[in-house]
Amino acid sequence: MIQGTNSNAGKSVLVAGLCRAAANRGLSVQPFKPQNMSNNAAAVEGGGEIGRAQALQALAARVPLSVDHNPVLLKPESNTRAQIVVHGHPVGTLEAERFTTDRASLLEPVLQSFDSLGQQADLLIVEGAGSPAETNLRAGDIANMGFARAADVPVVLAGDIDRGGVIASLVGTHVVLDDADRSMIHGFLINKFRGNVGLFDAGLADISTRTGWPSLGVVTWSHDLAVLPAEDAVELGERRADASDIHIAVPMLSRIANFDDVDPLSLEDDVTVTMVPPGQPLPVADVILIPGTKATIADAEFLRSQGWDLDIQAHVRRGGRVVGICGGYQLLGTSIADPEGVEGPAAEVAGLGLLDVATTLHADKVTRPVTGTHSASGHEVAGYEIHVGQTDGPGAEHPWLHIDGVASGATSSDGRIVGSYVHGVFSSDAFRQAYLAELRPGRVSSSVRYDERVDVALDAWAGQLEEQLDIDAMLEIAARRS
């Protein structure tokens, strides 16, 4: 199990790289995360959803997605409430004040999934959440040491040197853990190192002296990881900037979800993707892409509070294009109604009115991989849907896509404003190239093959970990599970 001294220590990509390294060694390997908190999810064949990071790890392990890879997924709906997804399906909501007591009941389905995966693989690589040093969250824990001890899984602790204070964070974790939790840790590694690794030899020795844990290596910073989908929106920023580029602006909604829709676009050499944080106006751009959101009604109000509705209207008047994906598609319509209180108190708000459709939210949730075609060009697309609600209206008579032969989404009369519930359409290379060619007539299609780029990046990352970590020692640690 890879745990970290802090959030964003790189646990997700470490597990992905280790999964690919193990697979490349000929081992059957499965990723596992007991509890994830993220609005960035992936749809599983046959229904259900898991954290997007676990989907990447499954890809790295070369195994099909399973709801067992992430048995408990918490999807924040507000600052104090999260939807609980167990084995891929919503089972209720969790209020912050009940978090510590209620989550203990989720250990049983977590262990069920862990045991199920264990029957399918030589090796399971587990990702922790946050940090085991958050002792205020230890009671009822199912994500770090609570799980490790319940399942008897040895732990390797990762420290993020890029944040600074890595010696204190590793030694401090050793100090605050109780004896039983501390005994689960069998080694440590340093992640995100920049510069000459040899300059940190004394630091490694100091950590080992103070903790008794052996060093398993130092992983250097890799810019190639930018190809891989980020788990958290806070990790996103402007990808590149060039005045001649096709410019795509993405407002970072307060409950932004499944923002990996922009990843294939950002890999194009002549495309600039700008993630616009709250407090900043939307820049002049060729396209505004409104991403998914876990709380559409709340984000309709948030969007207006930022003045982004006025920016989008001005963008449309200038002849700009707008793409809405999932919750972003709902926001493009005339209204969003929540009569059943799915997202909170029953309410109805006005949308942006850019597409002649209206949305009604309901409790039934759609989670499925999909394939289809772009309605105008016939280009094949593939992606996934994760949403509640149904969107209908005159605008839907001019769909953006056809999924399994059924109309999906809507297109404005001039074709500049489009939306659909389907995430991931820009991962379809031919469709993406055709869409960009519409923005720049005469543009020569690039040779970017998104899925291939991700797979190549995973192999390169696994190779780097083989060079910089003592993976043989890590496999020996894994074998210590009684």
SVG drawing of the C-alpha trace seen along z (x, -y; Angstrom):
<svg xmlns="http://www.w3.org/2000/svg" viewBox="-41 -41 66 57">
<polyline fill="none" stroke="black" stroke-width="0.4" points="0.0,0.0 1.3,-3.4 0.4,-6.1 1.6,-9.7 2.6,-12.3 0.1,-14.7 -2.5,-15.0 -1.1,-15.4 2.1,-13.6 1.8,-11.7 0.2,-8.5 -2.1,-8.0 0.6,-8.2 3.0,-6.2 0.4,-3.4 -0.2,-3.6 3.5,-3.4 4.0,-0.5 1.0,1.3 2.5,0.9 6.0,2.0 4.5,5.1 2.5,5.9 5.6,5.5 7.3,8.0 4.6,10.5 2.7,10.3 -1.1,10.1 -1.7,7.0 -4.8,5.1 -5.0,1.5 -7.2,0.7 -8.2,-2.4 -10.5,-1.7 -12.0,-5.2 -11.6,-8.0 -13.0,-11.6 -13.3,-13.0 -15.8,-14.3 -13.6,-13.0 -15.0,-9.5 -15.0,-6.8 -17.9,-4.7 -17.6,-0.9 -18.9,1.5 -22.2,2.9 -22.9,-0.1 -21.3,-1.9 -18.5,-4.4 -15.1,-4.6 -12.5,-7.3 -10.8,-8.4 -7.4,-7.7 -8.3,-4.1 -9.4,-3.9 -5.9,-5.1 -4.4,-2.5 -6.5,0.3 -5.3,-0.8 -1.7,-0.7 -2.3,2.8 -3.9,3.8 -7.1,5.0 -10.8,4.1 -12.3,1.5 -14.2,2.9 -16.2,1.3 -14.0,3.3 -11.0,1.1 -12.6,-1.7 -15.4,-0.4 -16.2,-3.6 -16.3,-6.9 -17.3,-10.2 -18.4,-12.8 -18.6,-16.3 -21.9,-18.1 -21.1,-21.1 -18.5,-22.1 -20.3,-20.0 -22.0,-17.1 -20.9,-14.3 -22.7,-11.7 -21.7,-8.1 -21.1,-5.7 -20.6,-2.1 -19.6,0.6 -20.3,-1.9 -23.7,-3.0 -25.1,-5.9 -26.4,-4.8 -27.0,-8.2 -25.2,-11.3 -22.7,-11.9 -22.7,-15.1 -19.4,-16.4 -20.3,-16.2 -21.1,-12.5 -18.1,-11.6 -16.0,-10.1 -18.7,-7.9 -20.6,-6.9 -17.7,-5.8 -16.7,-2.9 -19.7,-1.0 -18.2,-1.1 -15.2,1.1 -17.1,4.3 -17.8,3.5 -14.2,2.3 -12.8,5.6 -15.2,7.5 -13.8,5.8 -10.2,6.3 -10.7,10.0 -12.5,10.3 -9.5,8.6 -7.1,10.7 -8.5,13.9 -7.8,12.5 -4.2,11.3 -0.6,12.1 -0.3,8.6 -2.6,5.8 -1.2,2.3 -3.3,0.1 -3.5,-3.7 -4.1,-5.5 -6.0,-8.8 -4.7,-12.0 -2.3,-11.1 -2.1,-8.7 -0.7,-11.6 -4.2,-13.1 -4.7,-11.6 -8.0,-13.5 -9.5,-11.2 -8.0,-8.0 -11.2,-6.8 -13.2,-4.8 -10.6,-5.2 -11.0,-3.0 -8.6,-4.8 -5.2,-4.5 -4.1,-2.7 -7.6,-1.6 -7.7,0.4 -4.0,1.5 -4.5,3.1 -7.9,4.6 -6.6,6.2 -3.0,6.8 -1.4,4.8 2.2,3.6 2.7,-0.1 5.3,-2.2 5.2,-5.9 5.8,-8.5 7.0,-12.0 6.6,-15.0 9.9,-16.9 8.6,-19.5 6.5,-21.0 9.5,-21.3 9.9,-20.0 9.9,-16.4 12.2,-15.2 9.9,-16.7 6.8,-15.3 8.2,-11.7 9.7,-11.9 6.7,-13.7 4.4,-10.9 6.6,-8.4 6.2,-10.4 2.4,-10.9 1.4,-7.3 0.7,-4.9 2.9,-1.8 0.5,0.5 0.0,-1.9 3.7,-2.7 4.6,1.1 2.7,1.3 5.2,-0.9 8.1,1.0 9.9,-1.7 9.7,-5.2 10.3,-6.9 10.8,-10.5 8.8,-11.8 9.0,-14.8 12.7,-15.5 14.3,-18.2 18.1,-18.3 21.0,-16.1 19.6,-13.2 23.0,-12.6 22.6,-15.9 19.9,-14.3 21.8,-11.2 22.4,-12.8 18.6,-13.5 17.8,-9.9 20.2,-8.7 18.7,-11.1 15.2,-9.9 16.2,-6.3 18.1,-7.0 15.2,-8.8 12.5,-6.3 14.2,-3.0 12.6,-2.8 14.7,-1.9 14.8,-4.2 13.3,-2.6 14.5,-5.4 14.1,-8.9 11.7,-9.6 12.6,-12.6 10.1,-15.1 8.7,-14.0 7.1,-16.5 6.0,-13.5 3.3,-12.9 1.4,-15.9 0.1,-13.5 -1.7,-11.5 -5.1,-12.6 -5.0,-14.7 -7.1,-13.5 -7.7,-16.9 -8.8,-20.1 -6.4,-22.0 -3.5,-20.4 -4.7,-22.0 -3.4,-25.2 -2.7,-26.8 -1.1,-24.1 0.8,-26.4 0.4,-29.8 1.1,-31.0 -0.7,-33.8 -1.2,-31.7 -2.8,-28.8 -6.4,-27.7 -7.4,-29.0 -9.8,-27.1 -10.9,-28.6 -12.4,-26.4 -14.1,-28.0 -13.3,-26.1 -16.7,-25.6 -17.0,-25.2 -17.9,-21.5 -16.1,-20.8 -16.2,-17.2 -14.7,-15.0 -12.5,-17.8 -10.3,-15.3 -12.3,-16.2 -9.7,-18.8 -6.7,-16.5 -6.7,-15.3 -7.0,-18.9 -4.1,-20.1 -1.8,-17.6 -2.2,-19.3 0.8,-21.5 -1.3,-24.3 -3.9,-24.4 -3.8,-26.4 -6.1,-25.3 -6.6,-27.8 -8.2,-26.7 -9.7,-29.9 -10.0,-29.9 -12.6,-31.8 -12.0,-35.5 -10.7,-35.9 -12.7,-36.8 -12.9,-34.4 -10.3,-35.5 -10.9,-36.1 -10.8,-32.6 -11.9,-30.5 -13.9,-28.2 -15.3,-28.2 -15.7,-24.7 -18.0,-24.4 -17.1,-21.2 -19.1,-18.8 -20.2,-19.7 -21.5,-17.6 -23.9,-20.4 -25.4,-22.0 -27.9,-24.3 -25.3,-25.6 -22.8,-26.1 -25.4,-28.0 -25.4,-30.5 -21.6,-30.3 -21.1,-31.0 -23.2,-34.1 -21.4,-35.3 -18.1,-35.2 -19.6,-37.2 -18.8,-34.4 -22.3,-34.4 -21.7,-37.9 -18.3,-36.7 -19.9,-33.8 -22.6,-36.0 -20.0,-38.5 -18.0,-35.6 -21.0,-34.3 -21.7,-37.8 -18.1,-37.9 -18.8,-34.7 -17.1,-32.4 -18.0,-28.8 -19.2,-27.1 -19.1,-23.4 -21.0,-22.1 -20.2,-18.6 -22.7,-16.9 -23.4,-19.6 -22.0,-22.1 -24.6,-21.0 -27.3,-21.4 -26.1,-25.0 -26.3,-25.9 -30.1,-25.3 -32.9,-27.6 -33.5,-26.1 -32.4,-23.4 -35.1,-22.1 -34.6,-19.9 -38.1,-19.1 -37.0,-16.1 -34.1,-17.8 -31.5,-15.5 -28.7,-18.1 -30.1,-19.8 -33.2,-21.8 -35.8,-21.6 -35.1,-24.5 -35.2,-25.7 -32.8,-28.2 -32.3,-29.7 -29.6,-28.4 -27.6,-30.5 -30.3,-30.1 -27.8,-29.3 -29.5,-26.1 -33.3,-25.6 -33.4,-22.7 -34.4,-22.4 -33.2,-19.9 -35.1,-18.2 -32.9,-16.4 -34.1,-13.1 -32.6,-10.5 -31.9,-7.8 -28.2,-8.0 -26.8,-7.0 -23.3,-5.6 -22.2,-3.8 -19.4,-3.7 -20.8,-4.7 -20.0,-4.7 -21.6,-6.6 -21.0,-9.2 -20.8,-12.9 -24.2,-13.7 -22.9,-16.2 -19.7,-14.4 -20.3,-10.8 -17.0,-10.6 -16.9,-7.8 -16.8,-8.9 -16.4,-7.0 -16.8,-8.1 -18.9,-7.7 -21.9,-9.2 -22.2,-9.9 -25.2,-12.1 -28.6,-12.6 -31.3,-14.3 -32.9,-14.4 -32.6,-17.3 -35.2,-17.8 -36.6,-20.6 -36.7,-21.8 -32.9,-22.1 -32.6,-18.4 -34.1,-17.9 -30.6,-19.0 -28.3,-16.6 -24.6,-17.0 -24.0,-13.2 -25.8,-10.0 -25.1,-7.3 -26.1,-3.8 -28.3,-5.3 -30.1,-7.6 -29.8,-11.4 -27.7,-12.9 -27.3,-16.5 -28.1,-19.6 -26.7,-22.0 -27.5,-25.7 -28.9,-26.7 -25.6,-28.1 -23.6,-25.2 -21.4,-27.2 -22.9,-26.1 -23.1,-22.4 -23.6,-20.2 -24.0,-16.6 -23.9,-14.3 -21.0,-12.4 -17.6,-12.8 -14.4,-11.9 -15.5,-12.7 -12.3,-14.6 -10.3,-11.5 -11.6,-10.2 -8.8,-11.3 -10.6,-11.7 -13.4,-13.7 -11.1,-15.9 -9.1,-16.7 -12.2,-17.5 -13.5,-19.8 -10.2,-21.7 -10.2,-22.0 -13.5,-23.8 -11.9,-26.4 -8.9,-26.8 -9.9,-26.0 -7.0,-24.5 -5.4,-23.3 -3.3,-20.2 -4.4,-17.4 -1.8,-16.4 -0.5,-12.9 -1.5,-12.9 -3.1,-9.7 -4.4,-10.3 -4.8,-6.7 -1.5,-5.8 0.2,-8.8 -1.2,-7.8 0.0,-4.2 3.5,-5.3 3.7,-7.7 2.7,-4.9 5.5,-2.7 8.0,-5.5 6.9,-6.2 7.1,-2.6 10.6,-2.5 11.6,-5.5 10.3,-3.9 12.2,-0.7 15.4,-2.8 14.8,-4.9 13.0,-2.7 14.0,0.7 11.0,2.5 12.4,5.9 12.5,4.7 8.9,3.4 7.7,6.8 9.4,8.4 7.5,6.1 4.3,7.0 5.1,10.7 5.2,10.0 1.4,9.9 0.6,12.9"/>
</svg>
